[in-house]
Amino acid sequence: MPPTDIAILAKAPVPGFAKTRLIPAIGAHAAAVLQERLTERAVATARDAALGEVTLWCAPDTRHRSFRDLDVTLRPQPEGDLGARMLAAFGARPTLVIGTDCPALTAAHLRDAADALATHDVVLIPAEDGGYVLIGARTAHPGLFTDMTWGTSTVLAETRARIAALGLTSRELPPLWDVDTEDDLARMEREFPELAL
C-alpha cells in the first residue's frame, strides 16, 4: 500500500462560529477555545500516526493565526455541504478524513484504519451518535458523500447502504464518541482533563 494521507476538517476558533451547539452551555468564547484545543490535538494525533501527508482543511479560510501556528499544510474548505467538503479532501492516494471533535481518536486508530485500506475499499470508525468520526478510502467515491442528510443519527446507516450499493468492500473499527453536547463535554473533561476549559 502507498502512504495514507490524513485530511482534517476544522473550523476556525472564532467565537460564534465554532462549536455552536455548545455555546448555550459554555459561551461563545469558551467554545472557540475548545475548538482551538481540539484542532491542535487532532493535528498532533495525525502527525503521530506517521502515515503520509497531513492536511488541515480550514473553514472559512486558512487565515486564522491558530491554523498558521500549527505548521501543517493548509487548504481552504470549498463551498458546499459537509459531503462536498469531505469529498474535496480526498487526494490521489488513500486518504483518511477526520474532523476535530473526537479527542478519543488516537494515532493507533489512524494506523488501524490505514491498515484496513490494504484489504478494503472503505474504512469507517462509527460515532456513538449514529454518524462516524472517520471515513477513509483508497480513492474518492462521490456516491458516499452527495445528497446526504448530514448531522443526523442515520448518517452511518445510510453510508453503509451506499457502500453496499456501490459494490465496495468496507471495514468498521470500534465506535468512538465526539464532543457535541454538554454530556459529551463533561465526558471529555473526565477522560481528557488536559482539554478541560
N, C-alpha and C positions, 0 to 999 in steps of 0.2 A: 504494500500500500504506500502511496505517496504521503508526504506530510499532510496533516489535517489542520486546516486553518480554523481559527475561532473568531467569530463575529459577535460583538457585544452591542446590543441596542441600549442606549442610555439617553435619558432626558437631562438637560442642563439643570443644575441645582438652583433654580430660580424660585423664590417664594411665589406661590400661587400657580406655578407651572408644574412642579414636581410633587409626586406622592399626594395628589389632590384628595384621594379618598381618606387620607389620614388628617387632613387639615382641620376638620371639625374637632378632632380629639386633641391634637398637639399644636396646632397653629401652623401658619404658612412658613415661618422662618425655621422652625424645628423640622418640618417636613423636608425643606430644602437641605438642611444639614444632614438629615438621614439619607437623602438621595446621594449626596456627595460621598458619604462614608460607604454606602452600598456599591457605588460605582468604583471607588478605589479598591474595594475588596474583590469585586468581580474581575477587574483588570489584573490584580495580583494573583488571583487563582488561575486565570487563564495563562498568565506567564509561567507560573509554577508547573503547569501541565507539560510545558515544553513540547508541544505537538506541531506547531507551524506558526504562521504569521497571526498575530493578534491585532484586530482592527476594532476600534471603537466607533460605532455609527451613532452620530450625535444629533439630537434634536434640541432646538430648532436648527442649529448650525454648529460649527466647530469652534466658534469664537470664545466660548466661556473660558475664563482663566483656569478653572479646575480641570478642564479637559486637556489644555495645553500642558499643565503641570504633570500629567501622567506619563509623558514621554512614550507615547504609543501612537501608531498610525491612526489618524482621524479621518473620518469620512462623514459628510452630512447625510442624514436620513432623507430619502426622497419624499415627495408628496405622496399622499395616498393613505390607505388604512394600514393596520398592523401587518396584514398579509403582504401588501406591496413592499413595505419596508423590510420585512424579513427576507422576501424573495430577492430583493436587491443586494442583500448581504452575502449571498452565495457567489463564490468565485469559480475559477476553473478547476480547483482542487476540491477534495472532500472538505466539507465545512460543517462546523457545529455553530448553531446560532443560540445565543442565550440573552437574557435580559440582566437586570441588576437586582432583581427583587428576591433572589434566593440565596441568603447567606449560608445555607446548609450545603450548597454545591461546593465540592472540593476538586482539587486537581485530579484526584483518583477517579472521581465520577467522570471527568472530562476524558481521561485516558481510557476508561472503560467504554465510553461512548465511541471514541475513535476506534478502539479495537473492534467494536460491533460492526463498524462500516467495512471491515475486511471481509465480512461474510454476508452482510445485509445491505440493502439499498438505502434504508432509512433507520434512524435510531431515535427513540424518544425517552425522555425522563418525564413521566407524568407529574402533575401537581396534584396535591391532595384536594384541591377545589374543583377538579374536573378539566383543567387546562393542561398545559405542560410547561416545564421550566427549561427544557432543552429540546431542540429538534436538530438532527444532523442528517446529511445525505451525501452520497458520493457525487451527485450532480443536482442541479436545481430542478425541481418538479413544480411548475406553476400550479398544477391542479391541487396541490396541497394547501395553497395559500389564497387563491382567488375566491371571491364570493362567499367568504366565511363570516359567520356572526361571531366576532371576537368578544372576549370578556364575559363569556357565559360558561355555565357548567357543562355544556355539550361539546366544547371545542375538541377535547380528546376523543370522544366517541366519533365525532364527525371526521376527524383526521384519520382514525383507524379505518373507517368505512372508505375513505378516499384512497388510502394506501392499498386496500384490497381491490377497489375498483380499477386502479391503475396497474394492477398486477405486480406490485412492488413487494419485496421481502422487507420485513422490519423486525426490530428487536426493541423491547421495552425494558428499561432498567427500573429498579425500585423507585417508587414515588418519593418526592421531596415536597417541601412547602415553601410558599413565598409570603412576603410581607405586604398584605393588602388591608388588613383590618386591625382594630385595636387589640383583639386577641392575638393576632399574629405578632404585633409589636411587643406585647408582653412576653410571648414565647421567645422572640429574638433576644429580648433583654435578659431572660433567664439563661438561654443557651449560648449567647454570644455577648457577654457583658461589655466587651470592648466596643461594641457598636451602640451601646445604650446612650440615650440623649441626656 
